[in-house]
């Protein structure tokens, strides 16, 4: 468990952050620029001392101002990957990786060089110098160096922010692989929702230096503070499902979600793979009766939980589709009145499979995989 309760004043800005996140996993610090994300990770790293508070990782106290306890940054065994790769220009990729090894504590459980090279696809790059690498390759090498320092916590401060879209897409699969292959807790700073959806196992929302919400990705997707952060077009529920069948020709997976099946557009997966889907509220259609003769592939029966204010023209309808799985649908207020929608009412949720393209993310391999 990562436990944080800190206060830090920096000029006119004040950070008051308090959260507890399960480990291992990827804890995403999500929020607008200036919300306190980098200040928080700098306190975790020991690069910045809080004015008051306590930081604890898996039962080990890193900082406690009440008792005067403070472990120096170089003794915290924490890896830090910054926005801009900070590789030594005079060393090859292999030399940079070996530098990370030298920084490891003697008693640390070793992550082997060969494994890191394989996980991050670095073998073809080992003899190159940083100036011979693309931005994505430099960031992968930085990740490798941080991992080889044998960290008990890995901090990633918007590591993809300086990359273009193509380079981001190059690095993201490696981050997913690290999440699924290693049991090192990670704190991932981002203001990009798609990165959080792909990587996070737990989310802390920061707004104006305060924690506006925290929980699993599924829980956070339903909170009003997130809706105000991401804007109306990105509002929607995040649901997890397990692949029961995959059509490689159509690149369409059938997921068990709630009490029903959901067909989504996704890259190649196998039966048993867990997939996370962001169902945008704008793409959901509601019906009073089971649909027939429609091109819509997905029809899930559920129960209305709540009707929420959205804006002066629309409402958000919160629907339970079984197994505590919630979806959000945005409809006009006039439609809600005409359909006489109310909590407890049975409803059909319709989702176009094509609308899930780019919004479905592989979480792990078949059950039993690490």
C-alpha positions as CSV (number, residue, x, y, z in Angstrom):
1,X,0.0,0.0,0.0
2,X,1.2,3.5,-0.9
3,X,0.0,6.0,1.8
4,X,0.4,9.7,1.2
5,X,-0.8,12.6,3.4
6,X,1.3,15.7,2.7
7,X,1.1,19.5,2.8
8,X,3.4,21.7,0.7
9,X,3.2,25.4,0.0
10,X,5.0,26.8,-3.0
11,X,4.4,30.5,-3.4
12,X,0.7,31.0,-4.0
13,X,0.1,27.3,-4.6
14,X,-0.7,24.8,-1.8
15,X,-0.7,21.1,-2.2
16,X,-2.9,19.1,0.3
17,X,-2.8,15.5,-1.0
18,X,-4.1,12.5,0.9
19,X,-4.6,9.1,-0.6
20,X,-4.0,5.4,-0.2
21,X,-3.4,3.2,-3.2
22,X,-3.0,-0.6,-3.4
23,X,0.4,-2.0,-4.6
24,X,1.6,-3.4,-6.9
25,X,0.0,-1.7,-9.8
26,X,-0.1,1.6,-11.7
27,X,-1.3,4.6,-9.6
28,X,-2.2,7.4,-12.0
29,X,-2.1,10.9,-10.8
30,X,-4.5,12.6,-13.2
31,X,-5.4,16.3,-13.5
32,X,-4.8,19.5,-15.3
33,X,-1.5,21.2,-15.6
34,X,-0.7,23.0,-12.3
35,X,-2.9,20.6,-10.2
36,X,0.0,19.3,-8.1
37,X,0.9,16.1,-9.9
38,X,4.7,16.8,-10.3
39,X,4.9,18.3,-6.8
40,X,3.5,15.1,-5.4
41,X,5.9,12.8,-7.2
42,X,8.8,15.0,-6.2
43,X,7.8,14.6,-2.6
44,X,7.6,10.8,-3.1
45,X,11.0,10.8,-4.6
46,X,12.5,12.8,-1.8
47,X,13.5,15.7,-4.1
48,X,11.1,18.0,-2.3
49,X,10.4,18.0,1.5
50,X,6.7,18.5,2.5
51,X,5.9,21.2,5.1
52,X,4.0,18.6,7.0
53,X,2.8,15.0,6.4
54,X,3.8,11.4,6.0
55,X,4.7,9.0,3.1
56,X,4.6,5.3,3.6
57,X,5.3,2.5,1.1
58,X,4.4,-1.1,1.9
59,X,4.8,-0.5,5.6
60,X,8.1,1.4,5.3
61,X,8.0,5.1,6.3
62,X,9.8,7.4,3.8
63,X,8.8,10.6,5.4
64,X,7.1,11.7,8.7
65,X,7.4,15.3,9.7
66,X,5.7,14.6,13.1
67,X,8.7,12.4,14.2
68,X,11.4,14.1,12.0
69,X,11.8,10.9,10.0
70,X,13.1,11.5,6.5
71,X,14.9,9.1,4.2
72,X,17.2,10.9,1.7
73,X,16.3,10.7,-1.9
74,X,19.4,8.5,-2.8
75,X,18.5,6.0,-0.2
76,X,14.8,5.6,-1.1
77,X,15.4,3.0,-3.9
78,X,13.0,4.9,-6.1
79,X,13.3,5.1,-9.9
80,X,12.3,8.3,-11.6
81,X,11.6,8.7,-15.4
82,X,11.1,12.3,-16.4
83,X,9.3,13.9,-19.4
84,X,12.7,14.4,-21.2
85,X,15.0,11.4,-21.2
86,X,18.1,12.1,-19.1
87,X,20.5,9.6,-20.6
88,X,24.3,10.2,-20.5
89,X,25.2,11.3,-24.0
90,X,28.8,9.9,-23.8
91,X,27.5,6.4,-23.0
92,X,25.9,3.9,-25.3
93,X,22.4,2.5,-24.4
94,X,24.2,-0.5,-22.8
95,X,26.4,1.8,-20.8
96,X,23.4,3.8,-19.6
97,X,21.7,0.5,-18.5
98,X,24.8,-0.7,-16.7
99,X,24.9,2.7,-14.9
100,X,21.4,1.9,-13.6
101,X,22.7,-1.5,-12.4
102,X,25.6,0.2,-10.4
103,X,23.1,2.3,-8.5
104,X,21.1,-0.7,-7.2
105,X,21.3,-1.5,-3.5
106,X,23.5,-4.6,-2.9
107,X,20.6,-6.5,-1.3
108,X,18.1,-5.7,-4.0
109,X,16.2,-8.5,-5.7
110,X,17.8,-8.3,-9.1
111,X,15.9,-7.5,-12.3
112,X,18.3,-9.0,-14.9
113,X,19.7,-6.9,-17.7
114,X,18.7,-9.5,-20.2
115,X,15.1,-9.4,-19.1
116,X,14.9,-5.6,-19.2
117,X,16.4,-5.6,-22.7
118,X,13.9,-8.2,-23.8
119,X,10.9,-6.4,-22.2
120,X,11.7,-3.1,-23.7
121,X,12.9,-4.3,-27.1
122,X,16.3,-2.7,-26.6
123,X,18.6,-5.3,-28.1
124,X,19.0,-3.6,-31.5
125,X,19.8,-0.3,-29.7
126,X,22.5,-1.4,-27.2
127,X,25.5,0.0,-29.1
128,X,23.9,3.3,-30.1
129,X,24.4,6.6,-28.3
130,X,21.4,8.7,-27.2
131,X,21.7,11.1,-30.2
132,X,21.2,8.2,-32.5
133,X,17.9,7.2,-31.0
134,X,14.3,8.4,-31.7
135,X,12.4,10.0,-28.8
136,X,10.5,6.8,-28.1
137,X,13.7,4.8,-28.1
138,X,15.4,7.2,-25.7
139,X,12.4,7.0,-23.3
140,X,12.5,3.2,-23.5
141,X,16.2,3.3,-22.6
142,X,15.4,5.6,-19.7
143,X,12.8,3.2,-18.4
144,X,15.4,0.4,-18.7
145,X,18.0,2.3,-16.7
146,X,15.4,3.1,-14.0
147,X,14.3,-0.5,-13.7
148,X,17.9,-1.8,-13.4
149,X,18.4,0.4,-10.3
150,X,16.1,-2.2,-8.7
151,X,13.5,0.3,-7.5
152,X,10.8,-0.5,-5.0
153,X,8.8,2.3,-6.6
154,X,8.9,3.6,-10.1
155,X,7.8,7.2,-10.7
156,X,6.9,8.3,-14.3
157,X,6.3,12.0,-14.7
158,X,4.4,12.4,-18.0
159,X,7.0,10.3,-19.8
160,X,5.2,10.5,-23.1
161,X,4.5,14.3,-23.0
162,X,7.4,15.2,-25.3
163,X,6.6,12.5,-27.9
164,X,4.4,12.8,-31.0
165,X,1.5,10.5,-31.5
166,X,3.5,7.8,-33.4
167,X,6.2,7.7,-30.7
168,X,3.6,7.6,-27.9
169,X,2.0,4.6,-29.6
170,X,5.4,3.0,-29.8
171,X,6.1,3.3,-26.0
172,X,2.6,2.6,-24.6
173,X,2.7,-1.2,-25.3
174,X,6.0,-1.4,-23.4
175,X,4.5,0.3,-20.4
176,X,1.6,-2.1,-20.5
177,X,4.0,-5.0,-20.6
178,X,5.9,-3.7,-17.6
179,X,2.7,-3.4,-15.7
180,X,1.7,-6.9,-16.5
181,X,5.1,-8.6,-16.2
182,X,6.7,-6.9,-13.1
183,X,5.4,-6.4,-9.6
184,X,7.0,-3.0,-9.1
185,X,4.5,-0.3,-7.9
186,X,4.4,2.6,-10.3
187,X,3.1,6.1,-10.0
188,X,2.2,7.5,-13.4
189,X,1.6,11.3,-13.9
190,X,-0.6,12.3,-16.8
191,X,-3.2,14.7,-18.1
192,X,-4.1,12.4,-21.0
193,X,-7.2,10.3,-20.3
194,X,-6.3,7.6,-22.9
195,X,-3.0,6.9,-21.1
196,X,-4.8,6.5,-17.8
197,X,-7.4,4.2,-19.3
198,X,-4.7,2.0,-20.8
199,X,-2.3,1.8,-17.9
200,X,-3.8,2.6,-14.6
201,X,-5.0,0.2,-11.9
202,X,-5.9,3.0,-9.5
203,X,-6.5,6.7,-10.1
204,X,-6.0,9.8,-7.9
205,X,-7.7,12.9,-9.3
206,X,-5.9,16.2,-8.5
207,X,-7.6,19.5,-8.9
208,X,-6.1,22.8,-7.5
209,X,-3.7,21.0,-5.2
210,X,-6.4,18.7,-3.6
211,X,-7.5,15.2,-4.2
212,X,-10.9,15.5,-6.0
213,X,-11.5,11.7,-6.1
214,X,-9.7,8.4,-6.0
215,X,-10.5,4.8,-6.8
216,X,-10.3,2.2,-9.5
217,X,-10.6,3.4,-13.1
218,X,-14.1,2.1,-13.2
219,X,-15.1,4.0,-10.1
220,X,-13.4,7.2,-11.2
221,X,-15.1,7.2,-14.6
222,X,-18.5,7.8,-12.8
223,X,-17.4,10.7,-10.6
224,X,-18.5,14.3,-11.4
225,X,-14.9,15.7,-10.9
226,X,-13.6,13.6,-13.8
227,X,-16.5,14.7,-16.0
228,X,-15.5,18.3,-15.4
229,X,-11.8,17.5,-16.2
230,X,-12.3,15.6,-19.5
231,X,-15.1,17.6,-21.0
232,X,-18.5,16.4,-22.3
233,X,-17.3,14.4,-25.3
234,X,-15.1,12.1,-23.2
235,X,-17.7,11.4,-20.5
236,X,-18.5,7.8,-20.1
237,X,-18.3,4.7,-18.0
238,X,-15.3,2.3,-18.0
239,X,-16.1,-1.4,-17.9
240,X,-13.9,-4.4,-17.7
241,X,-14.7,-7.7,-19.4
242,X,-13.2,-11.0,-20.3
243,X,-12.8,-12.2,-23.8
244,X,-15.0,-15.3,-24.6
245,X,-14.4,-15.3,-28.4
246,X,-12.3,-13.3,-30.9
247,X,-12.9,-13.0,-34.6
248,X,-9.5,-12.2,-36.2
249,X,-11.0,-11.4,-39.6
250,X,-13.3,-8.7,-38.2
251,X,-11.0,-7.8,-35.3
252,X,-14.0,-8.1,-33.1
253,X,-14.0,-9.6,-29.6
254,X,-16.9,-10.8,-27.6
255,X,-16.6,-9.9,-23.9
256,X,-18.5,-11.1,-20.9
257,X,-19.6,-7.8,-19.2
258,X,-22.2,-7.7,-16.5
259,X,-25.0,-10.1,-17.3
260,X,-24.5,-9.9,-21.0
261,X,-22.0,-10.0,-23.9
262,X,-20.4,-7.0,-25.5
263,X,-18.8,-7.0,-28.9
264,X,-16.0,-4.6,-29.3
265,X,-13.4,-3.6,-31.9
266,X,-10.0,-4.5,-30.5
267,X,-6.6,-5.7,-31.7
268,X,-5.8,-9.4,-31.6
269,X,-6.6,-11.0,-28.2
270,X,-7.2,-14.5,-27.0
271,X,-9.9,-16.1,-24.9
272,X,-9.5,-15.2,-21.2
273,X,-7.8,-11.8,-21.9
274,X,-9.2,-9.0,-19.8
275,X,-10.2,-5.9,-21.8
276,X,-11.1,-2.5,-20.5
277,X,-13.7,-0.5,-22.6
278,X,-14.5,3.2,-22.3
279,X,-18.2,3.4,-23.3
280,X,-18.8,7.0,-24.2
281,X,-22.1,8.3,-22.9
282,X,-22.8,10.1,-26.3
283,X,-22.6,6.7,-28.0
284,X,-25.2,4.9,-25.9
285,X,-28.8,4.5,-27.0
286,X,-31.6,3.5,-24.6
287,X,-34.7,1.4,-25.4
288,X,-37.7,0.3,-23.5
289,X,-38.0,-3.0,-25.4
290,X,-35.5,-5.6,-26.7
291,X,-34.3,-4.3,-30.1
292,X,-34.8,-6.5,-33.2
293,X,-33.9,-5.9,-36.8
294,X,-31.2,-3.3,-36.0
295,X,-27.5,-3.1,-37.1
296,X,-26.5,-2.4,-33.5
297,X,-24.5,-5.4,-32.3
298,X,-24.8,-4.9,-28.6
299,X,-28.0,-4.9,-26.6
300,X,-27.6,-5.3,-22.8
301,X,-30.5,-5.3,-20.4
302,X,-30.1,-3.3,-17.3
303,X,-31.8,-1.3,-14.5
304,X,-31.8,2.5,-14.2
305,X,-30.0,3.5,-11.0
306,X,-30.1,7.3,-11.3
307,X,-30.8,10.2,-13.6
308,X,-28.1,12.9,-13.3
309,X,-28.0,16.5,-14.4
310,X,-25.7,17.0,-17.4
311,X,-26.6,20.4,-18.9
312,X,-29.8,22.3,-19.6
313,X,-30.7,20.1,-22.6
314,X,-29.4,16.6,-21.6
315,X,-29.3,14.2,-18.7
316,X,-27.0,11.3,-17.9
317,X,-28.7,8.0,-17.2
318,X,-26.8,5.7,-14.9
319,X,-27.7,2.0,-15.7
320,X,-26.6,-1.2,-13.9
321,X,-26.1,-4.0,-16.4
322,X,-25.4,-6.6,-13.7
323,X,-22.5,-7.7,-11.6
324,X,-22.2,-4.1,-10.3
325,X,-21.3,-2.9,-13.8
326,X,-22.5,0.6,-14.5
327,X,-22.8,2.4,-17.8
328,X,-23.7,6.1,-18.5
329,X,-26.0,7.2,-21.4
330,X,-26.5,10.9,-22.4
331,X,-30.0,11.6,-23.7
332,X,-32.1,14.7,-24.1
333,X,-34.3,15.8,-21.3
334,X,-37.3,15.6,-23.6
335,X,-36.5,11.9,-24.4
336,X,-36.2,11.2,-20.7
337,X,-39.7,12.6,-20.2
338,X,-41.2,10.9,-23.2
339,X,-39.8,7.5,-22.1
340,X,-40.8,8.2,-18.5
341,X,-37.4,7.1,-17.3
342,X,-37.1,6.6,-13.5
343,X,-34.8,4.7,-11.1
344,X,-35.6,1.0,-10.8
345,X,-37.0,0.9,-14.4
346,X,-35.8,-1.9,-16.7
347,X,-34.1,-0.6,-19.8
348,X,-32.1,-1.9,-22.8
349,X,-28.6,-0.4,-23.5
350,X,-27.6,-0.3,-27.1
351,X,-23.9,0.1,-28.1
352,X,-22.5,0.2,-31.7
353,X,-19.5,-2.1,-31.8
354,X,-17.8,0.4,-34.2
355,X,-18.1,3.1,-31.5
356,X,-15.7,1.1,-29.3
357,X,-12.9,1.4,-31.9
358,X,-9.9,3.1,-30.2
359,X,-11.7,2.8,-26.8
360,X,-10.9,-0.8,-25.9
361,X,-7.6,-1.7,-24.2
362,X,-6.1,-5.0,-23.4
363,X,-5.4,-5.3,-19.6
364,X,-3.7,-8.7,-19.3
365,X,-3.4,-12.1,-20.9
366,X,-5.6,-15.2,-20.2
367,X,-6.5,-15.8,-16.6
368,X,-3.5,-17.3,-14.9
369,X,-1.0,-15.0,-16.7
370,X,1.0,-12.6,-14.5
